[in-house]
């Protein structure tokens, strides 16, 4: 997701929060505490593909601070021998993701046991119709189903300033596709951070490292549950 673009998408949500919550210096920002107990890692390796845009690519973060990396660490802290492949590309729309999906899947040393699909924010940025976004996401899910790869779909939401009809159509995409393709769903991937400016970078778009930890904490249990039983 590009800086200039997502500011158009999330300004209504994030800036409203900025107006109601005083800015904090880095030293004042809360730290997301890790789980108190760490289970020993055991069992066969569980391969997960994180397929998305800059929210997976770790825009503005240090090495190892992106969502896929922190998710892997959180799963391993639960004793799951997870390996999360980061296939996030900043700026990707659903159409761009669809174009590269087969190549990404064919490039994996072994097929993933789970694909986490996170796309759609850049469609909002570019004013792409919800119908086109849905068509692209459906094609992505169909390709994964053809390869018998279960999916966890990370939902997005349109800001209200895009209009009631657009918001209704866009926000309905993710739950409808999850139902029709028997995919697991996180209703709104940015839920833990979108209204908390202290967890958003200075661009007022992308999560900070602390924000990523909050997002991982909110979703790790669902990721673990989405892994197929062995």
Secondary structure as UniProt FT lines:
FT   HELIX           3..20
FT   HELIX           26..28
FT   STRAND          42..52
FT   HELIX           54..57
FT   TURN            58..60
FT   TURN            63..64
FT   HELIX           67..77
FT   TURN            78..79
FT   STRAND          80..88
FT   TURN            90..91
FT   HELIX           94..107
FT   STRAND          114..118
FT   HELIX           121..125
FT   TURN            126..127
FT   HELIX           130..146
FT   TURN            147..148
FT   STRAND          150..154
FT   HELIX           160..162
FT   HELIX           164..180
FT   TURN            181..182
FT   STRAND          184..186
FT   TURN            189..195
FT   HELIX           197..199
FT   TURN            202..203
FT   HELIX           209..226
//
